[in-house]
Every structure is written in C-alpha cells, then in structure tokens.
Amino acid sequence: MLVLAWMMLASTVPSFGGPVELLQNGDFRDGLREWKIEGVAFLDAEGVKILREGLLSQTVRRPDLSFYLELSYSVRKELPSNAYFARSVITFYTNDSKGKGLNFTVIGQTHGELGISSWKDIKLNLFQLFKSSAADPESFHLTALKVTLELGFTVSVPPPAVAYFRNISLKRANPTKILIQESGQKVLSDRTELAISVTNVGDIDASNLIATLNLPSDTVIISEKTSFSRETLEGGARWILNWMLISKSSGMHPVTVRVVSDQGEVELSLRLSIGGIPPGMTTETVTTTMRTTVEKIADQVIVMFSQAAFIVFVVFLIIVIIIPMIRGRRTVEVVYRLGTVRCH
C-alpha cells in the first residue's frame, strides 16, 4: 500500500505564493508605526496629510531583496502654485561586484498638477526605474531600499499647500523561475521508483506546465502516467512527481525530466540504477495492466447499464400503475335511481 500511494502521488506542498509585501503598516491601520515623519505631517481620516513641507519614509532591509520591486500608492493634492511639488523618491542601497557600497537616489514620480485633485493610484516598476535612471541592476546587489513620499516647494514663502498619501505598498515580484531537483529514488530488485520536485522559486505564478519523463528504448514506465500537467504553479510552491520504472537490462540508465510552461522550458538529466527483469515478466506486466484497464471499463459499462435499467423501471411503474390510479380517483361517478310511475 505504501508503494502504491507513493507511486500515485502528484501533489503540491501548500504555499502562499505571489508577490511579497515588504512595507509594514502601509495602510496606516496602526497609526504611523514603522514610518519616519519629518516636517508637518500627521494622520487624518483620508490618510497621511502633509502641510506646506514634510515627508514620510520607511527603509526596508532584508536578505532576500531584489530589484524586481513594485511601488504603489494613492495621492491627492491641493497645490496653489507651481512652486510646490508632491513626489515619491526611492533610495537604493547597493553593493557592486567588488563589494563596494553605492547608494542611488531617484525620483519615482512627481505630481505637480495645480488645483484640488481627486485620488490617483500610482504604480511604479522599480527595476525599470533603476535601469533607466541609475545603472544596470544586473551589476549590483540590493541590500536595502528607502521609500519616501514628500511635499516640498522651490521658493522661500509660497502660499499654503496640502498633499495626502495612503495605501502605500512595496512588493517584491521576482519573475517565474522553475527549478527541478531529484527528491529521491528507491531501487528494488526489479524496478526503481523516482521522485522529482518541481519548484517555482520566483514570486510570480507559472502557468500551463507539462512535466514529461523521457527514457531510453529499453526502459518502461509502469506507473499510471508518463506526463503530468498543471494549470498553475504558484510562486514559492513545490510540485512532487513520481514514476515507477522497469528495464529489460540491469545497470545505469539515462533519463531526462523536462518541464515546459508558458514562461519557458527547463530540463534535468539523471542516471538511474534499474535492475533488469526477464522479458517474460515484462510481457506479463503489460498484459496485467491491459486486463486491469479492460476490467475497469467493463465495470463502468455494468454500472451505467444498471442505472439505465432502474430509470426505465421507474418510468414503467409511473405509466402503468401510478398514472391510472390518479386518473381513477378523478373519474366522476354517475348514479342512476329507479322509481315507479303510475299509469292513469
């Protein structure tokens, strides 16, 4: 039973995949906790309100940082003149290939429209922003990142202005990357059981995956499937695949696991030790498998025939017995009474 359960397994380890949120308290449910405030900035019913000049910022330091980041927020402004600007600013703390620390500060987006505006949702791709404004991200390692949202002015005494910010989010969104690894193999006297793990080490979901085991001509798969398919493999999720193999000759046999998805293709080549079995046993195994399949089909046909016969029997009862009984109860009974008549 244990061998059969392992052979039929094709499961997924539970995972909460998808982009990873890096900011803390970005919705301000806990007030201004985790945020650094400068100038005239405070929390009100609409979000963080900045008067005349001020900012709020938060720095993220994590060992799993990457440049594949998305910054989003909502902004509303009341700007009386062009002297004011409301904007987002991102500071990248990096190390180059030699380990030297370098900092890059770039402007995310400036919001300088005059007058009273409605709420506007902003979304910035920080990978592209760093590449276009600073340098090639592939040449640096990101160690920390600072997000700043501010209201400022360019003249000495401008008229009052207001900016609001809310729903601030910084998400890591590493692209899909499929990693294939051998999870284990169990070598028996006449067969070998192979387990393979397929992991999406990125944050973005992989889609339309097909995993196939390619074998040499003298090796046969006797488990249920040669290929497995899956619509989605979430970011950070792992997919376990299992095959049971036999071969006409004992020894080391090359096999290849190929996984194809909408995001690309990856392969893993292995050499498995498989004990050879007599040719007659191989024929017997294939014959047994075919008989089992035929028996399953026969059982399904019998069940379908039984269900159809039962339905026909129920319909027959309704037509022959139940309907005449109902009609009989509804028939109007006519009673004739006889009496004597006098003749004059």
C-alpha positions as CSV (number, residue, x, y, z in Angstrom):
1,M,0.0,0.0,0.0
2,L,2.9,2.4,0.8
3,V,4.5,1.7,-2.6
4,L,1.2,2.3,-4.4
5,A,0.5,5.5,-2.5
6,W,3.9,6.9,-3.3
7,M,3.7,5.8,-7.0
8,M,0.4,7.6,-7.5
9,L,1.4,10.8,-5.6
10,A,1.4,14.0,-7.6
11,S,0.8,16.7,-5.0
12,T,1.7,20.2,-4.2
13,V,3.2,21.4,-0.9
14,P,0.9,24.2,0.4
15,S,2.2,27.7,-0.3
16,F,1.2,31.2,-0.1
17,G,2.7,32.3,-3.4
18,G,2.5,35.6,-5.2
19,P,4.3,39.0,-4.7
20,V,5.7,39.5,-1.2
21,E,4.8,42.7,0.7
22,L,7.9,44.4,2.1
23,L,6.5,47.5,3.8
24,Q,5.0,47.4,7.3
25,N,1.8,49.3,8.2
26,G,1.3,50.6,4.6
27,D,-2.4,51.1,5.2
28,F,-1.8,53.0,8.5
29,R,-4.1,50.8,10.5
30,D,-1.6,51.1,13.3
31,G,-1.3,54.8,13.0
32,L,2.2,56.0,11.9
33,R,4.0,53.0,13.4
34,E,7.1,52.0,11.3
35,W,7.1,55.3,9.5
36,K,9.5,58.2,9.9
37,I,7.9,61.6,9.8
38,E,9.6,64.9,9.1
39,G,8.0,68.4,8.9
40,V,4.3,69.0,9.2
41,A,2.8,65.6,8.6
42,F,0.1,63.7,10.5
43,L,-2.6,61.1,10.1
44,D,-6.2,62.1,9.4
45,A,-9.4,60.4,8.1
46,E,-8.1,60.4,4.5
47,G,-4.5,59.2,5.0
48,V,-1.3,61.0,5.9
49,K,-1.7,64.7,5.4
50,I,1.3,66.9,4.7
51,L,1.1,70.7,5.1
52,R,3.4,73.1,3.3
53,E,6.5,70.9,3.7
54,G,7.1,67.4,5.1
55,L,7.6,63.8,4.3
56,L,7.1,60.2,5.5
57,S,9.6,57.4,4.8
58,Q,10.4,53.8,5.6
59,T,13.5,51.7,5.0
60,V,13.4,48.0,4.1
61,R,16.4,45.8,4.9
62,R,16.1,42.1,4.0
63,P,18.5,39.4,2.9
64,D,16.1,38.4,0.1
65,L,15.7,41.8,-1.5
66,S,15.9,42.0,-5.3
67,F,15.4,44.8,-7.9
68,Y,12.1,43.2,-9.0
69,L,10.0,45.6,-7.0
70,E,6.7,47.4,-7.5
71,L,5.9,50.5,-5.5
72,S,2.2,51.6,-5.4
73,Y,0.4,54.3,-3.5
74,S,-2.5,56.8,-3.8
75,V,-2.1,60.5,-3.8
76,R,-4.4,63.6,-3.6
77,K,-3.1,67.2,-3.8
78,E,-4.1,70.8,-3.2
79,L,-1.4,72.8,-4.9
80,P,-2.0,76.6,-5.4
81,S,1.1,77.3,-7.5
82,N,4.0,75.8,-9.5
83,A,6.3,76.4,-6.5
84,Y,5.1,73.2,-4.9
85,F,5.7,69.6,-5.8
86,A,4.4,66.3,-4.4
87,R,6.5,63.3,-5.3
88,S,7.9,59.8,-4.5
89,V,11.6,59.3,-4.0
90,I,13.4,55.9,-3.8
91,T,16.9,55.4,-2.5
92,F,18.7,52.1,-3.5
93,Y,21.5,50.9,-1.2
94,T,23.6,48.5,-3.2
95,N,27.0,46.7,-3.4
96,D,28.8,46.4,-6.7
97,S,30.6,43.3,-8.0
98,K,33.7,44.1,-5.8
99,G,31.6,44.6,-2.6
100,K,31.8,48.4,-2.6
101,G,28.7,50.1,-1.2
102,L,27.0,52.6,-3.6
103,N,23.7,54.5,-3.0
104,F,21.4,55.7,-5.7
105,T,18.5,58.1,-5.1
106,V,16.0,58.5,-7.9
107,I,12.6,60.3,-8.2
108,G,9.8,57.9,-8.7
109,Q,7.0,60.2,-9.9
110,T,6.3,63.9,-9.5
111,H,2.7,65.2,-9.1
112,G,2.7,68.9,-9.9
113,E,-0.8,69.5,-11.3
114,L,-2.3,72.7,-9.9
115,G,-5.6,72.9,-8.0
116,I,-7.5,70.4,-6.0
117,S,-7.3,66.9,-7.4
118,S,-9.1,63.6,-6.7
119,W,-7.3,60.5,-5.5
120,K,-5.0,59.0,-8.1
121,D,-3.5,55.5,-7.9
122,I,0.3,55.3,-8.8
123,K,2.2,52.1,-9.7
124,L,6.0,52.1,-10.4
125,N,8.3,49.3,-11.7
126,L,11.5,49.9,-9.7
127,F,13.6,47.5,-11.8
128,Q,12.9,49.6,-14.9
129,L,13.2,52.9,-12.9
130,F,16.7,51.9,-11.6
131,K,17.8,50.7,-15.0
132,S,16.7,54.0,-16.8
133,S,17.7,56.4,-14.0
134,A,20.8,54.9,-12.4
135,A,22.6,51.7,-13.8
136,D,22.1,48.1,-14.9
137,P,20.6,46.2,-12.0
138,E,22.4,43.0,-13.0
139,S,25.7,44.7,-11.9
140,F,24.6,45.3,-8.3
141,H,23.3,43.6,-5.3
142,L,20.5,45.4,-3.5
143,T,20.9,45.4,0.3
144,A,18.3,47.9,1.4
145,L,15.7,50.3,0.0
146,K,14.2,53.5,1.3
147,V,10.7,54.8,0.1
148,T,10.0,58.5,0.7
149,L,6.7,60.4,-0.1
150,E,7.0,64.1,0.3
151,L,5.5,67.6,-0.3
152,G,8.0,70.4,-0.9
153,F,8.4,73.8,-2.6
154,T,11.1,75.7,-4.5
155,V,10.6,79.3,-3.3
156,S,11.0,80.9,0.1
157,V,7.4,81.7,1.1
158,P,4.8,80.1,-1.1
159,P,1.1,80.0,-0.3
160,P,-0.2,77.0,1.8
161,A,-0.5,73.6,0.1
162,V,-1.6,70.1,1.1
163,A,-0.8,66.6,-0.1
164,Y,-2.4,63.3,1.0
165,F,-0.9,59.8,0.7
166,R,-2.4,56.4,1.5
167,N,-2.4,52.7,0.6
168,I,1.4,52.6,0.3
169,S,2.8,49.2,-0.8
170,L,6.2,47.8,-1.9
171,K,6.0,44.3,-3.3
172,R,8.8,42.0,-4.4
173,A,7.8,40.3,-7.6
174,N,10.6,38.0,-8.7
175,P,9.9,36.6,-12.2
176,T,8.9,32.9,-12.6
177,K,11.9,30.5,-12.3
178,I,11.4,26.7,-12.4
179,L,13.9,24.5,-10.5
180,I,13.9,20.7,-11.0
181,Q,15.5,18.5,-8.4
182,E,15.6,14.8,-7.6
183,S,13.6,14.2,-4.4
184,G,14.7,10.6,-4.1
185,Q,14.8,7.2,-5.7
186,K,14.1,3.7,-4.3
187,V,15.8,0.9,-6.1
188,L,14.0,-2.5,-5.8
189,S,15.1,-5.8,-7.2
190,D,13.1,-5.4,-10.5
191,R,12.1,-1.8,-10.6
192,T,13.1,1.8,-9.5
193,E,10.8,4.4,-8.0
194,L,11.8,8.0,-8.9
195,A,10.5,11.2,-7.2
196,I,11.1,14.6,-8.7
197,S,10.3,18.0,-7.2
198,V,9.4,21.0,-9.4
199,T,9.7,24.3,-7.6
200,N,8.8,27.8,-8.6
201,V,11.4,29.8,-6.8
202,G,10.0,33.1,-8.2
203,D,7.1,35.2,-6.8
204,I,5.1,35.2,-10.0
205,D,2.9,32.2,-10.8
206,A,3.9,29.8,-13.6
207,S,1.2,28.7,-16.0
208,N,0.3,25.7,-18.2
209,L,3.0,23.3,-17.0
210,I,3.7,19.9,-18.6
211,A,6.2,17.6,-16.9
212,T,7.5,14.7,-19.0
213,L,9.9,11.9,-18.3
214,N,12.0,10.9,-21.4
215,L,13.5,7.4,-21.3
216,P,15.8,5.2,-23.4
217,S,14.2,2.5,-25.5
218,D,14.8,-0.4,-23.1
219,T,13.2,1.4,-20.1
220,V,9.4,1.4,-19.5
221,I,7.2,3.4,-17.1
222,I,4.7,1.2,-15.3
223,S,3.1,3.8,-13.2
224,E,-0.1,5.5,-14.3
225,K,1.3,8.5,-16.2
226,T,4.2,9.4,-18.4
227,S,3.4,13.1,-18.3
228,F,1.8,15.3,-15.7
229,S,0.1,18.7,-16.4
230,R,-0.8,21.6,-14.1
231,E,-2.6,24.9,-14.9
232,T,-0.7,27.0,-12.3
233,L,2.3,26.6,-10.0
234,E,2.2,29.5,-7.6
235,G,5.2,31.4,-6.6
236,G,7.2,29.5,-3.9
237,A,5.1,26.3,-4.5
238,R,6.6,22.9,-5.0
239,W,5.1,20.1,-7.2
240,I,6.1,16.5,-6.4
241,L,6.1,13.9,-9.3
242,N,6.6,10.2,-9.1
243,W,7.3,7.5,-11.7
244,M,7.9,3.7,-11.4
245,L,10.3,2.3,-14.0
246,I,11.4,-1.1,-15.2
247,S,14.1,-2.1,-17.7
248,K,15.0,-5.1,-19.9
249,S,18.6,-4.8,-18.8
250,S,20.1,-4.0,-15.4
251,G,22.5,-1.2,-14.9
252,M,22.6,2.6,-15.0
253,H,20.1,4.2,-17.4
254,P,19.9,7.9,-18.5
255,V,16.6,9.7,-18.1
256,T,15.6,13.3,-18.6
257,V,12.8,15.2,-16.9
258,R,11.5,18.1,-19.0
259,V,9.1,20.8,-17.7
260,V,7.5,23.2,-20.2
261,S,5.4,26.2,-19.2
262,D,4.3,29.5,-20.7
263,Q,7.3,31.1,-19.1
264,G,9.9,28.7,-20.7
265,E,11.4,25.3,-20.5
266,V,13.9,23.5,-18.2
267,E,15.4,20.0,-18.1
268,L,17.1,17.8,-15.6
269,S,19.3,14.8,-16.7
270,L,19.8,11.8,-14.4
271,R,21.3,8.3,-14.4
272,L,19.2,5.7,-12.5
273,S,20.1,2.3,-11.4
274,I,17.5,-0.2,-12.5
275,G,17.6,-3.9,-12.0
276,G,16.8,-5.9,-15.2
277,I,13.9,-8.3,-15.4
278,P,13.3,-11.3,-17.7
279,P,11.4,-10.5,-20.9
280,G,8.5,-12.7,-20.0
281,M,7.9,-10.8,-16.8
282,T,7.8,-7.5,-18.8
283,T,5.2,-9.1,-21.1
284,E,3.2,-10.4,-18.2
285,T,3.3,-6.9,-16.5
286,V,2.0,-5.2,-19.6
287,T,-0.7,-7.9,-20.1
288,T,-1.8,-7.5,-16.5
289,T,-2.1,-3.7,-16.9
290,M,-4.2,-4.2,-20.0
291,R,-6.5,-6.6,-18.3
292,T,-6.9,-4.3,-15.4
293,T,-7.9,-1.5,-17.8
294,V,-10.4,-3.7,-19.6
295,E,-11.9,-4.8,-16.2
296,K,-12.4,-1.1,-15.2
297,I,-14.1,-0.3,-18.5
298,A,-16.4,-3.4,-18.1
299,D,-17.3,-2.4,-14.5
300,Q,-18.2,1.1,-15.8
301,V,-20.4,-0.3,-18.5
302,I,-22.2,-2.6,-16.0
303,V,-22.9,0.3,-13.6
304,M,-24.2,2.5,-16.5
305,F,-26.5,-0.3,-17.7
306,S,-27.8,-0.9,-14.2
307,Q,-28.6,2.8,-13.8
308,A,-30.4,2.9,-17.1
309,A,-32.5,-0.2,-16.3
310,F,-33.5,1.3,-13.0
311,I,-34.7,4.5,-14.6
312,V,-36.7,2.5,-17.2
313,F,-38.3,0.5,-14.4
314,V,-39.3,3.7,-12.5
315,V,-40.8,5.2,-15.7
316,F,-42.7,1.9,-16.3
317,L,-44.2,2.0,-12.8
318,I,-45.3,5.6,-13.2
319,I,-47.0,4.9,-16.6
320,V,-48.7,1.6,-15.8
321,I,-49.7,1.9,-12.1
322,I,-49.4,5.4,-10.7
323,I,-51.0,7.4,-13.6
324,P,-54.1,5.1,-13.9
325,M,-54.6,5.3,-10.2
326,I,-54.6,9.1,-10.2
327,R,-57.0,9.1,-13.2
328,G,-59.3,6.6,-11.5
329,R,-59.7,8.8,-8.4
330,R,-60.6,11.8,-10.5
331,T,-63.5,10.0,-12.5
332,V,-67.0,11.3,-11.8
333,E,-69.3,8.6,-10.6
334,V,-72.8,8.7,-12.1
335,V,-75.6,7.0,-10.1
336,Y,-79.0,6.2,-11.6
337,R,-82.0,5.7,-9.3
338,L,-85.1,3.9,-10.5
339,G,-88.6,4.7,-9.3
340,T,-92.2,3.5,-10.1
341,V,-94.5,5.5,-12.3
342,R,-98.4,5.3,-12.1
343,C,-100.2,4.8,-15.2
344,H,-103.7,6.5,-15.4
